[in-house]
Amino acid sequence: MYKARPVYHSGQALVQLSRLPNNQSDYLSRIIPAGNFISICIEDDDHELCIRYEDYEHCYQLLHSNDFETYFDSQL
């Protein structure tokens, strides 16, 4: 499973949703509260929707562990 690397903006480690695979971006958009999204300005005009890397890491671990459990449950 693809795991994003953080980008750093104003001293914060962030993940840009637009750079994630669609399944991860959709998943994060559904489970992360709206107040946790951060909009950053890149090159004066482009605004990127981001989340803190620690939030991404937490969600990634949840998603990864769910896939892991599902796989082993299906093997019974």
N, C-alpha and C positions, 0 to 999 in steps of 0.2 A: 504494500500500500504506500502510495506517495506521501511523504512527509515534508512539509514546507520548512524552509529556513527563515529565520526572522529578518526583517528589514529594520533598520534603526532610523528613527525620526525623532528629533528633539530629545534624545537620550532614552527613548522608549523602544523596546523590542516589540515589533508589530508583525502581523501577517496580513497581506493584502488579499481580500476575498477574490478579486478578479484574477489572481494568479494561481488559484487552487483549481483542482479538477471539479467539474460540476457537482458530482456527488458530495464532495466535502463542503463546497460552498453552500449548497442547498441545505445540507444537514446543519451546518453552523447557523445559517439564517433562521432555521426553525427553532433551535434549542437555546440560542444565546439571547438574553433579554435585549430589547432595542437600545436601552441606555448604555450597553457595553460596547456598542459600535463607535468607532472613531473615524472621523473624516479628516484626511490629511491632504494638503495641497502640494502637488508635485509639478514643478516647472510652471508655476504661477497660475495656471488655468485648470489643470486636471485635478479633480478631487477623487481620491481613492478611499473606498470604504475598507476599514481595517478593524482588527480586534487585537487585543494584547496577546503576545506570544504565549504567556502563561495560560490564558483562557483556551487558546488553540491547543496547547499541549495537553491540557486536562481533557478536552473533548476528543482529541486524537486517541488518548489512552482509553477513554470510554468506548469509542467506536471500535478500536482495535481489539479490546477485550471482548466486546460483544461478538465480533466476527470469530474470534478465537473460540468462545464458548459455543456458538452456533455450529461451528465446524465439528467440534468434539461431540456435541449432542447428536448430530446427524450420523455419527459413526456408531452409535449404540444399536 
